[in-house]
Amino acid sequence: MSESTSADVAGAVAAGANWRRAGGFAGAAIGVLAAGAAAGVAVERLTVGRGMRKKARLALDASGPYGSLRGMPGRAVADDGTEIYYEVDETGPEASGPAPRLPGRRAARPVTVVFSHGYCLGQDSWHFQRAALRGVVRTVHWDQRSHGRSQRGRAQADGVPVTIDQLGRDLKAVIDAAAPEGDLVLVGHSMGGMTMMALGDQFPALVRERVVGAAFVGTSCGKLGEVSFGLPVAGVNAVRRVLPGVLKALGSQTELVERGRRATADLFAGLIKRYSFGSKDVDPGVARFAERLIEGTPIDVVAEFYPAFTDHDKADALAAVFAAVPALVLAGDNDLVTPSAHSEVVADLLPGSELVIVPDAGHLVMLEHPEVVTDRLAALLARVGAVPAAANVGPYGSPAQPGS
């Protein structure tokens, strides 16, 4: 083992000792994880140097346009004063044409598609779908509170736990600011789909009057506490016991943990790939893009949001509010975060919805198999009259042809 690698392991063990003093059992667990992570990186460094790995990451970051699309910026203000960042991609007169006439409506109204992203991601996670739909339909992309370019939740800074209901109210603020008129198609991935459910629960009249279509991607309406994350029963039970305490301790040691994340980037890259994708041949540029999105979420935000998912239960609201809305329900068949069985439950609660289980796909299905997601989303938009049936949505935002 090299001198620098030995120092890394020793530093991790020392950090573990500090955490043990700080956090009891949870702190001890963090110390073991830190030492183990450093040891794993030490083995990897026997064959690949740190400089080479860094150059490879920089090359991947520079080679792909992923996350480079920008629209007209705006800010909405949530009910606790938090500023929520969003962008609008408008359509030009030559691209949009006349507004489509929707069945059962007195007059044609403009349509806006609102994309909501998942936990530890950002609006750029919809890169391929955004590229494909540009010029075809008006879209809004926003960063959930404490994510991306949005402000850290003000209520959370004052010690108020974040809830999925709060995220639903944030979405309402974005709609009021970015799409105050016309019909809406709501699209949400993972936490974004839960946000849509919370919106419907608290503002059912908005859904009844304005939402003409909905797409729920890799999401759940409840019972997330039962997810095994691909671990054996004994392992997942142990994780459930210690994870809340571990995350709380991590969140209180932000600077130290962020240094540790940077030092063990290779280990975290492997974990991100395992829990983001279902296939082994993911485009390296896409995999690196996913790393960048997740790495960009501060550890205290990760800790702050996690408890909200255990409390999430919107099955009744989903059935009551969205049942009459044409819907797409889509998931990867190898999703370890929100297993496809959860999407099947969502589809069962939405009569007439289209259920699509994508083979060889994980949680970030819209990045891993963008052509499938964009194709089915385009079909939904055509079905509800948001775009003409013959609309050209480009190369479906595939990794080989990412659009611009």
N, C-alpha and C positions, 0 to 999 in steps of 0.2 A: 504494500500500500504506500502511495507517495506521501511525502511530508504534508502537502496541502490537503490531501484527502484525509489523512489522519487528523489534521487540525479541524476539518469540517465535522468529523464524527465527534471529536472531543467537544467542539463548540455546541453541538446538538445535545450531547449528554449534559453539559453545563446548563444549557437553556432548560432542559428537562428538570434539572434540580431546582432551578428558580421557579418553574411552573408548579412543581410538586409542593413547594412551600406556599405558593399562592393559592392553590385550588384544591387541596385534598385529593380525593379519589380521581376526580376529573383531571386535576393537574398531573397526577401520576400517569394517567392514560396519555395525556398530551406529551409528556416526556418520553414515553416509550415510542410513540409515533414519530416524534422528532428524531430520536436516535436511529430508529429503523429506517426512516426516510433517508437520512444522511448515509447510512450504510449501503442502502440500495444504490444511491448515486455513486458511492465509492466504487462499487463493482462495475457500474457502467463506465466510469472514467478510466478503467484499465484499458479500454479499447478505443474510446473516443474522447478527445480532449475538449475542455470547456470552450476554448476559442473556436474550434470547429463547429460545435453545436450552436454557439451564438451566431456564427456566420450563416449557418443553415437557416436559422430562424429569421435573420434579417433578410436573407435572399427570398424566403417564402413571403415575408411581409411585403417586399417590394414587387414581387412577380404577379400578384393577383390584385384585382380591383375590388375585392370583397370589402364591403363596408364603406366604399368611397362615394356612394350616391348621396346627394344632398338635395333638399327641397327648400321651399320658402319657410323660414323659421318663424316660430311663434311661441308664446308662453301662456299657459292657463294657470289660474290660481285655485288651488284646492281649498276645501273648507277650513283647513287649519293654517292657511297662508302659504303653504308650500308651492313654489313655482314649478310647474310641470312643463318640460320642453317638448315641443312637437314640430313636425315638418309637414308641409302640404305639397304634394305633386299635383299640379293643376293639369288640365287638358286644354290644348289650344282649340280655337273654333274649327280649324280644319280637321282636328283629330276627333273631337267629341261629336260633332253633328248635332242633330236635334235630340233632345232628351227622350229616352225610351218611354213608351206608354206601358205601365205596369197593369196586369190584370186586376180588375175590380177597383181601379182608382179613377177618380173623376178627371184628372188631368195629369199630364206627364210632369214629373218632378226630377230635378237633378239627383244623382246618386253619389254618395261618398262611401268609399271602403275604408274602414278604420282598423288598423292592425295593432294588436296588443301583444307584446313579447312576454317571454317567460322569465323565471327566477334566474338571477345572476347573468342575464343577457342584456340586450338593448334593442332599440328599433332596427339596428343594422342586421340583426339575425334574420330579417326578412329580405335580405339583399336580392336574392334571385327572383323572388316574386315581384319585388318592387321594380326591378329592371324589366321584367317581362310585361308589366302592366302600365309602364310609363306611356303617356299619350293616349291610352285606351280608356281609362276611367280615373276620376279624381280619387286620390288616396291620401290618408292621414297616417303618419307613423309617429309614435310617441314613446318616450322613455318613462317607465314607471318611476315613482318617487324613489329617490336614493340610488337610482340606476342611470347609467349613461350620462346625459347632459342635464338631467333634471336635478333639482335641489334636494339635498338631504331632507328627509321628512322632519318638519318642524315639531310636530307632535312627538315624534320619536326622540328628538333631541331633548325634549322635556320629560322623557321617561314613559310616554304612552306607548304600549305595545302596538305594533302594526297588525292590522287585520285585513282579511280579504274584503270585508265590507268597505273599509277605507279605500282600497284600490278601486272598488266599484264606483265610489263617489269621485275619485280622481278621474276615472274614465268619463263620467258625466260632465266634469269640468272641462275636459278636453273637447268633448262633443259640443258643448255650449260655445266654446271659443273658436273651434276650427270648422265645425259643421252645424251651425245653429239652425239651418233650414234644409229641407229636402229629405230624401230617403237615405237609409243607412244599410250597409252590409258590414257586420262585425266579424272580424277574424281574430282568433286568439290561440296562442300556443301555450300549453302547460298553465303556468300561473296566469297568463293572459286570458285563457279560456275561463278560468275561475273568476277573473275580474269581470268578464262578460256576464257570468251567472249572478255575481253580486250586484251588478248594474240592474239586471232584470228584477232581482229580488226587491231592490229598494226603489226602482223607478219603472214599475210594470207598464205604466201608461206610455212611457217613451218607447218601449219595445213594441207595444201594440200599434202605436200610431206611426212609427217611423222606420222600424227595422224590418226590412224585406228579405233579408237573408243572413245566415250565420254559419261560420265555419269554426269547429272546435277541433284543434290539432293537438294530439298527444296530451290530453288533459283529463281531469277527473271531477266528479261532482261530490266526492266524499270518500271516507274510509282510507285515507292515505296512510294512516297509522299502521295499516296492515301490509303495506308494501315491503317485500323482502330485499329489494335491491340486488337480487341474484345471489344472496348469501344463504348458507345453511340456516336452519331454524335457530340453532343455538347461537350462531354468530349474529344473526339479526336481532335476537332478543338482547344480547349483550350490547350491541350498538345502540338500541333504543334506550337502554338504561343509562348509558353514559353520555350519549351524544348531546342532549340539552345542556348538561353541565360542562362538557368539553367546549361546545360552541360559546357558551357564556364566558368561560375562562379565556378562550381565544379572543373574543371580542373585547375583553378588558386589557389585552396585551397587544394592541393593534400594531404598533411599530415593530415589536419583536417578531410577531407572527409574519408580517409582510416581508421582513428580511429573510425569514425562514422559507417563505414561499418562493422567493427569488433564488435562494440557495438550492432548493430542491425542485427546480422547475422541471427537470426531466421526469421525476417521479410523478408530479402532478399532471404532466402531459399525458402520461400513460393512463392515469385515472380518468382524466377528462375524456380521452378517446374511448375508454371502455364504457363509460356511462353516457356518452353522447351519440355513439354510432353503433350500428349492428353488423356492418360488413367489415371485412378485413382490408379491402382495397380502397379505402376512402382517399380522395384526392388530398395529397399532403398540404396543399395550400388551403383547402377548406378546413382540414383538421387544425392547422395553425390558426386560422381565423377564429375557430371556436375557442381555442385556448386564449386568444387575445380578449375575446368578449368576456369569458369567465374570469380571467385574471384581472380584468378591469373592475371587478366588483370587490370593494374593500371587505375584509374579513368581518368587521363589525356589522356591516350590512347583511352579510351572509347569516350571521348569528341572529340578527334582529328579525329577519323574515321567517326563519325556519319554523318557529312554534306556530305560526299562523296556519300552516298546512294541516297540522293535526286537528285543528278546530274546524276546518273547512267542511261544510255539509250543505250543499245546495241542490240536492236531488229533487226535493219538493218544488222549490222555486223554478228550477229548470223545466220541470214538467208543466208547471202551471203557466209559465210566462212564454217559453220558447216553443211549446208544442205545435203552434200553428205557423211557425216561421220555417220556410224552406231551409234545410240545414245540410251541411257536409260534416261528417264526423270521421276523422282520419288519424291513424296511429301507425307506428312501426311495430312489426311483429316481435321485435327483440328489444323493446323499450323497457329498461330496468328501472326507470324513475317513475313513470306513470304507465304501468303495463297496459297492453292493448285491451285487457279485460275491462278496464275502467272506461275505455272508449265504447266498448260494447254496451255497457250499462247506460252511458249517455245516449247512445243510439236507440236503445230500447225505450227510453223516456221521451224520445222525439219521433212520433209516428211519421213515416214518410221521409225521414232523413236518409241520406246516402252514407253508408258505412264502408270505409275503405281501410283495409289492413294491408300495409305495404310490406312485402317480403324483404328480408335482409336489410331491415332498417331499425335504427335506434331512436333515442329521444329527440335528437335534432334532425328529424326526418326532412324538414324543409330545406336543410343544407345538404343532407346526405343524398336525397333523391328529389331534387328540386323540380325535375321535369314532371314527376307524378303529382306532387302537391300543386304545382301551378296549373297543370292540365285539369285537375278536378276542381280547383278553385275557379278557373275560367268557365268550366261547365256550370258551376253554381251561379256565377254572375250572369251567364247567358240565360239560365233557367228562370231567374227572377227579373230579367229585363234590364239589368244594370249595364250590360254591353250587348251589342248585336250578336246574334248567333254566329255570324261569320267573322267576328272580330279577330284580328291578327294580334296575338299576344307574344309574337316574336319567338325566339328559340327556347321558350319555356325556362329561361334562366339556367340552363344546364351548366355545370362547371366548365365544360369545353367551350361554351359560348355564353359568357356571363352577361353580355349586354353592356350598356353604358348609361 
